[in-house]
Amino acid sequence: MNATYKIDLHTDGACSGNPGPGGWAAILVCEQLGLERELSGGEALTTNNRMELLAAINGLEAIKKPALVTIYTDSRYLADAFSKHWVDNWRSNGWKTSKREPVLNRELWERLIPLVERFSVRFVWVRGHAGNSYNERCDALAVAQRKMHEV
């Protein structure tokens, strides 16, 4: 892949109760083009981890050209799954965890993995609610979506 653009993808998920109503948000930033794009959505009954995964999935699906993508997330679940090669182990173990239990959210991992493989992706974990402006903005968007999906 000949990546033309460098894109920062900031993601976050929010859930009230776990499961409960939830929201996800992604902000794509391409400084080369001077562009920012915000995406968000939610579900009435979901989990925080599902929302974290959907933020990354929807963010990557919005990228249409080859790119070097850095995903900034406050989710250890998301970042560690790739940086610690959990996804590779899950796939080689027939989608079982190290405890031989089925991997949760498999259908979302199966959507996300090809997207990560399509781009050159690097995951960076950021501390949530610690003053990172993009993380704070993603949190606000995700919370707004969560509130829209409350019954």
C-alpha positions in Angstrom: 0.0 0.0 0.0 1.3 3.4 -0.9 -0.1 5.6 1.7 -0.7 9.2 0.6 -2.1 10.6 3.8 -1.5 10.6 7.5 -4.7 10.4 9.5 -5.1 10.6 13.2 -8.3 8.8 14.3 -9.5 9.6 17.8 -12.1 7.3 19.2 -14.2 6.8 22.3 -17.2 4.8 23.5 -19.7 5.5 26.3 -22.3 3.3 28.0 -24.7 3.8 30.9 -24.9 0.4 32.6 -23.0 -2.4 30.9 -25.1 -3.4 29.1 -27.2 -0.3 28.6 -27.6 2.6 26.2 -24.4 3.5 24.5 -22.7 5.8 22.1 -19.5 5.9 20.1 -17.6 8.7 18.5 -14.7 9.1 16.1 -12.8 12.2 14.9 -10.6 11.9 11.8 -7.9 14.5 11.5 -5.8 15.0 8.3 -3.4 17.9 8.9 -2.1 17.6 5.3 -5.5 18.6 4.0 -6.5 20.7 7.0 -9.6 18.5 7.5 -11.4 17.2 10.5 -14.5 15.0 10.4 -16.7 13.9 13.3 -18.7 10.7 13.3 -20.9 9.3 16.0 -23.7 6.8 16.7 -25.2 4.6 19.3 -27.4 1.8 20.4 -30.2 1.3 22.9 -28.7 -1.9 24.5 -25.0 -2.4 24.2 -21.7 -2.5 26.1 -18.8 -0.1 26.5 -16.4 -2.4 24.7 -18.8 -2.7 21.7 -19.0 1.1 21.5 -15.2 1.3 21.5 -14.9 -1.2 18.7 -17.6 0.6 16.7 -15.9 3.9 17.0 -12.7 2.4 15.4 -14.7 0.5 12.8 -16.7 3.5 11.7 -13.7 5.8 11.7 -11.7 3.4 9.5 -14.6 2.8 7.2 -14.8 6.5 6.5 -11.3 6.5 5.1 -11.4 6.0 1.4 -7.8 6.5 0.3 -4.6 4.7 1.3 -3.4 6.2 4.6 -1.1 5.8 7.6 -3.5 5.8 10.4 -2.8 6.4 14.1 -5.8 5.4 16.3 -5.8 7.2 19.6 -8.0 5.4 22.1 -8.6 5.3 25.9 -9.7 1.7 25.6 -7.0 -0.8 26.7 -9.3 -3.5 25.3 -9.0 -2.1 21.8 -5.3 -1.0 21.9 -4.0 -4.1 23.7 -5.9 -6.4 21.4 -3.6 -5.3 18.6 -0.4 -4.2 20.4 -0.3 -7.4 22.5 -1.4 -9.5 19.5 -4.5 -10.9 21.2 -6.3 -10.8 17.9 -3.7 -13.0 16.3 -4.0 -15.5 19.2 -7.8 -15.4 19.0 -7.8 -16.2 15.3 -5.2 -19.0 15.6 -7.1 -20.5 18.6 -10.4 -20.6 16.7 -11.8 -17.4 18.3 -11.2 -18.7 21.9 -9.5 -16.7 24.7 -6.5 -18.0 26.6 -9.1 -19.4 29.0 -10.6 -21.3 26.1 -13.8 -19.2 26.3 -15.4 -17.7 23.2 -14.1 -14.2 22.3 -16.7 -11.6 23.1 -17.7 -9.3 20.2 -16.3 -11.6 17.6 -18.4 -10.2 14.8 -17.0 -6.7 15.5 -13.4 -7.9 15.6 -14.1 -9.7 12.3 -15.2 -6.3 10.9 -12.3 -4.4 12.4 -9.4 -6.7 11.6 -9.6 -6.4 7.8 -9.8 -2.6 8.1 -6.7 -2.5 10.3 -5.0 -4.7 7.7 -6.1 -2.5 4.8 -4.3 0.5 6.2 -1.0 0.9 8.0 -2.5 1.3 11.5 -0.8 2.1 14.8 -2.7 2.2 18.1 -1.9 4.7 20.8 -3.5 4.4 24.2 -4.3 7.8 25.8 -5.6 8.4 29.4 -9.3 9.2 29.3 -10.6 12.4 30.9 -7.0 13.7 31.3 -7.3 16.9 29.2 -6.6 15.5 25.7 -8.8 17.8 23.7 -9.7 15.2 21.0 -10.4 12.5 23.6 -12.6 14.9 25.5 -14.5 15.8 22.3 -15.0 12.2 21.4 -16.3 11.5 24.9 -18.8 14.4 24.7 -20.0 13.1 21.3 -20.3 9.5 22.6 -22.1 10.6 25.7 -24.6 12.7 23.6 -25.3 9.6 21.5 -25.7 7.5 24.6 -28.3 10.0 26.0 -30.1 9.9 22.7 -30.5 6.1 23.0 -31.7 6.1 26.6 -35.3 4.8 26.9 
